[in-house]
Amino acid sequence: MSTNSPQATKIAPPKNRSATSRLFISAYIVQGISQHFCLIAQPLNNFLKGALRLDAASVSLAVSLLMLPWVIKPIYGLVSDCGRFSRNGPARRIFLTWVHLLAASAYLALALILMAVASRGPSALLLPLLVGLVSLAGLCIAFATVVFVAMTVDRSHMNESARLYFGQQAVAYSCANIVSVYLGGQLCSRLPAVAALTVALTLSALPLLCLPFVLRHFLAIIDRSSASDFEESPPLPAHSQPSFFASLKRLASSKPYLVTLAFLIFWNLSPNLGVSLYFYECDKLKFTQSWIGALAACTSAGSLLGSFAFRYRLADYFQRRNSTYVLVVMGGSSALSYLLLSTPLSGIAIELCRGFVFMVSTLAIYGLAADVSPKELSASAMAIQIAVLNLAMEGSIALGGFLYERIFHKELMPLIAVSSLTTLLTAFLVPYLGASPKNEPLATVVK
């Protein structure tokens, strides 16, 4: 095919690819520290349980509300595709700078409020303020993530594998997360609940303040190294180029896309063990806060191993539809393994396996999502799918805490059985999964 053809495939220059990898690594190291389910996760649970005296159902509800910024990702995707934040060099640099600075400001504002609480005691407004400010930080970080994911999907349209970039991002995230969650456990074991959360918020804000300067450096290299950058692949002829909203309408009727959405819903709808497991380990197994933090670090270490395994061995294997059955079995078995949890040593083995399975499953599912995401709606399509995944996760967190506290009367075993069963039921959707040709425009893919 001639390079002048409208459908010609572009290959990014080596310098461009190197800068892109470094940009993703830098961004996801910061995400592995600063997202609300990283460094501040255990101090937050400890604060809600210890300082505010909330039960497992209430803590689960509060934590699920913090997922809301990740649920409304389609809005970010639409803004990104309309404003071309993921593709326009100057706009992208300005946008990423401000969202990270705003996220850091939200964390620091909450830290200042908690310092006042330490001297005066908690008030009725503290919980809404906490949820609001952490959600604001999450909103900014989630919006930045949409831009990074759209950049990743765009690379897959430039003859590069989105799965490999997702693998790089996961390795960077997991490495940072190992350190951050372990540090969160140490803060909880050495400091009062209010002080531990205050320090965690401050430490989470610092990388967000530094990241914009790093991103601007790598984005400048990317913009200079290729006159076409990410977005400027040869345009479709004017008579065949679909309008933005016409593309959205076609996307909504795409069977591969809709089936993938359904799979994401059922995959993450199983009751989440997270908050319930924290209460169970504290109240029933009497694990110390430092041990709980160490177990969280083991989960991240397992995720890191899963990232490497996926990056170097499993990415090609999980491009096959039938390999999704393996994901389903792995997910169900991972939940069942908690039936063996009794000591910190058994917890280490379980959390390592859980982290490995979680990361391999996540990367494989992101690969499925990228395969059915059309080029001209890369940000919106991926944002919708990840939002659906997060919406199901939000529901699963609240459902898990409710079942543990209200239905199963603080018994973990029935919750494990329900979680495993609902994961295994997703196997019925696997035969209907299919990928659209990702290098074709949506107008020719969706009939």
Secondary structure by P-SEA (a helix, b strand, c coil): cccccccbbbbccaaaaaaaaaaaaaaaaaaacccccccaaaaaaaaaaccccccaaaaaaaaaaaacccccaaaaaaaaaaacccccaaaaaaaaaaaaaaaaaaaaaaaaaaaaaaacccccaaaaaaaaaaaaaaaaaaaaaaaaaaaaaaaaaacccaaaaaaaaaaaaaaaaaaaaaaaaaaaacccaaaaaaaaaaaaaaaaaaaaaaaaaaaaaaaaaccccccccccccccccccaaaaaaaaaacaaaaaaaaaaaaaacccccaaaaaaaaaccccccaaaaaaaaaaaaaaaaaaaaaaacccccccccccaaaaaaaaaaaaaacccccccaaaaaaaaaaaaaaaaaaaaaaaaaaaaaccccaaaaaaaaaaaaaaaaaaaaaaaaaaaacccccccaaaaaaaaaaaaaacccccccccccccccccccccc
